[in-house]
């Protein structure tokens, strides 16, 4: 079983408004990303909400995902959202995938390629990449969950786990630069492939 944790709790300070609710092709960004996740081969989708949680929950209400609130979203950085999401996964998972909801333009086929690589080879970490540059999503074998639950912003968050196990990271060439594109400012919306 593979769980996918979508991170959607941030304050969107550089964006100027809650980017999770910003429409992309007629749908709020977070809804678009969650629908992509649900159409992939993962077994469950968990969405971590925080900033304007009720509004974000409302746009996801009819989707088959689990919602988890991060009470520390304003001060704990992305690491606190990762920990919240990973704490919520089922005991029986083989691996957990993490996808920030502002990586808004990847398709389900990218998620599926990462899942397939893990199922075939069982590496500790699988990263979607483009031209050798690591992007998102990132999948972690369940053996790394204790390390993920110990991350914090001061220790560089998930990057610290990836760096510690660098020799065991497998990259999947996604064929699209969208795996590298996170939407921080409105101008980023024009950078998609």
N, C-alpha and C positions, 0 to 999 in steps of 0.2 A: 504494500500500500504506500502510495506517495501523496503527501499533503503539500498543498501550495499555499503559502502565506502571502497575502497581498497587503502591502504597507500603505495605509491611506489615512494616517493620523496627523500628519504634519500641519504646520501653521501657514504654509504657502507664502511666507513673507516676501520673497522676491517676485512672486507672481502678481501681487496686488489685490488678490481676492482668493477665495478657496478654489484652488485649481481642480480639486476633486469633483467639483460641481460644474466646472467650465465645460460648455458644450463642444464636442468634437464630432463633426458630421451628425449633429442633431442629438447626441447623447452625452450625458455627463461623463467626464474622463474616467471616473472610477467605475461607472457602470460598463463602459466599453471594455476596460481592462478585465473586470470580473467576468464578463460574458466570454471574452477570449479564453480566460483560464478555465471556465466551465466547459467550453467546447474542446478542450484539450484532453489528453489521456490521464491526467491526474485523478486521484480518487476522491479528494475532498479539497474544497477551497475555503480558507479562513481569511476574513478581512479584518484588519486591525484599524479601528476608527478612533478618533480623538477630537480634533478641532471640528466644531460644528457637527458633532457626532449624530445628532438626531436628523439633520438634513441629509447627511451621507447615508444613514440607515434607510431613510425614506426612499432614496433613489435605487436602493438595492433590495427593497422589501420583497419583491416577487421573485428574486433569484435564489437558487438553491445553494446558498453559501452560509457559513457560520460567521456571525459578527462578534468581535471581541473588542471591548473598550480598553484603551490605554489611559489610565488616570494620570500618567506622568508625561503625556505627549508634549506639553509645553516646555518642560525642563529636561526631560530625559533623552532627547534626541532620538534618532532612528533606532539606536540600540535598544531603547526601552520598548519600542514597538516590535522589534524582532523578538525580544524575550517574551512579550505578551502573546504573540502569535504562536511561537514554538511551545509555550506552556499549554496552549489550547489543543495541540494535536493529539490524536489518539495514541494510546500506548503501543499499538501494534504496527505503527508505521515503519517502513524500511528506510525511508528518506524523506527529507523536508526540503522544499524549494522555496526560495524567497524572491519576491518580485515587488519592487517599489511601484505603486500605482501611477507614478508619473513617467514610467517607461511605457508610454501609452500607445506606441505604434508597432509593437511586435504582434505577430500572428500566432495562432495556436500551434502552427507547425513548428515554430521555434521551441516552444515548450515541449512538444512531442519529441523533437530530436534530442533534447537534453534527457528526457525520461528514458528514451530508447537506449541512449548511450549508457545510462546508469544500469538499466535492466540487463544489458548485454555484458558489461564489463565490471560492474560493481565497484567503481573507484570511490574514494572517500569524498571527492568534490568534482562536480561537473559544472563548467561555466560556458554559457553561450558567448561566442566571440565573433568579431568581424575583423578580417585581415590581421589576425594575431592579437588584437586588442580585446581584453576581457570586458564583458558587458553583463547584461541580465537576461534571463534569470540565472540564479546560482542554486545548484542542488547540493545538499549535504547528506551524507550517509548518517543513519541514526546514531552511529558510534560517536559522532561529533556533537550530539545534542547537549551533553553536559558542558562542553566548551562554549557553545552558543549561548546557553543560559547564563554564562558568567561574563559575557561581553559588556563593555560600557564605552561611552564616547571617548573618554580619556585614553583608553587602550586601543583606539582605532576601530572599534566595533567588529563587524564581520570580516573586515580586511585582515584583522589580526589572526583570525582562524584560518583564512585562506593562505596567508603568508606562512603560518606555522606549518602547514601541510602542503606547501608549494610543490614538493616533489610528487605528491599524489593527486595533483589537480589535472583533470582531463578537460581540454577545450573542445567545444563543438563549433565548427565554423557555420554560422547561421546564414551567411550569404546576404545579409542586410545590415547596413549601419544603424538601423533603428534599435538594435540591441544596445547601442552605446548612447542613445539619446534619451536623457531624462529632461522633462519639461520643467525648467525652473522659472523661466520668464516667458511672457507671451511671444516674444520673438523666436523662441525655440520651436514653436509650432510650425514655423516655416522651414525648419531644417530637416524634416522627415524625408526619407527616401521614397 
